[in-house]
Amino acid sequence: MWNLLSNAVKFSDLDGSVEVSAVRDGSEIRIAVRDGGRGIAREHLSMIFERFRQVDSTSTRQRGGLGLGLAIVRYLVEAHGGRVAADSAGIGRGATFTVTLPAQSEAMAAEARSPELREPSARPLRGVRILVVDDDDDARELIAAVVAAAGAIVKTASGAAEAYDAVQEDPPHVLISDIGMPGEDGYSLMRRVRALPPERGGDVPAIALTAYARAEDFQAAIQAGFQLHVAKPIRPHALVDAIAAWARQR
């Protein structure tokens, strides 16, 4: 909901308004966020939840970001068994985003609170400490949301220097790092981490998460000390499965 509200405010005029409503409809709860902002062209409505999709490149450049905010919304909503939809009458006529989630009965809520009745496979990363490193706020938030939804304990870093300090202070079970970052890239970070003693995080399993997807990029990641090279855009379930496999081995 925070992402939807942030978007509504960001794309509204200074004197505009944002409305939020919630209603229960049988076994579902429907939450709508409406704004009177710049709106969305009808032909773009079907693509706005795609990762890295920007329906208005000029506006996006002015506002910033990689176009991941709505992809994060869709991932989190679907992870909770819901769905999200967008509607707009066109450019300059505002937009409405509607999140529909299953409502819990009292019996369902009690069952969810009962540890012995929970499905352990639903959160395969429960208790796994993960450090996510990316200089882009949206990309970092997306990866953090994916692994947190699977039960991980997540810390984030916006650059190599911050990540290097975080590894030493509290070595994670898994490190996920972008490669292309300003100042110091992911390769350099990984080489410095591998020079640390094991008790300070030098042997942490590491995943290179990058838009560089050539064979030579894979080799460069492995040589720097990463165990896995994952090309963007990510496949959330594949990433979670890979981390879970490592966690079971440690």
C-alpha positions, 0 to 999 in steps of 0.5 A: 500500500505504501508504494501505491500511496507514494505513486499517487502522491508523486504523480498528482499536482500540488493541489491535487488529492488522493483518496483511499477506500476499503470495503469487504465483499464476501470473502474478499477485501478490496482496497482502492487508491484513487488520485487526480493526477496525470493518469495513464493512457488506456493502451498502457494499462496492461503493461504497468506492472511489468518489471522495468517497464516505464509507460512514460519515459519523460515523466520517469526521468523527471521522477526517477526510479527504474519502474519497479514500484508497481512490480513490487506491489504485484509480487507482494499482493500475489504472494498473499493470494490477492490481485491488483489492477489499474484503471484510468480514463486517460492522460490527465484524468487520474488513476485508480489502483485496486488491491483485492485480498482474501479476507480471513475468518476467525477460524482461519486467523486462529489456524494461521497463528498456530505454529503446528498448523503452519505450512513450513514450505510456504516460507522456505527462507525462514530465519536465513539472514540475507544482505542485499546490495544495490545502489538503486533504491527500487531494485534493492527494495524489490529483491528485499521484498522477494526474500522477505516474503519467503521468510528471510531476515533482510538487511540492505546496503546501497553500495560496496563500502556499506556492504563490506562493513555490514558483512564484517559486523554481522556476517549474513548467511547469503550475500546478494549483490548488484555488479554495476555500482558507482565508485566500487563495483560488485566484483571488487566488493566480492574480492575484498569479502573473500579476503576476509577470514571466515569468522568475519564473513569471508566464506559467505555464499554470494549471488551476483545479480546483474543486467550483464548476462553474457558468458564472459560476465558469468565467468567474471562473477565466478572468478571474483568469488560469487557462486551464482550469477543471476541475470535481471529481470529476476525470476523470484521463485528461482532466486528463492529456491537457489537461496533455500538450497544453500541454506539447507547445506549450511 
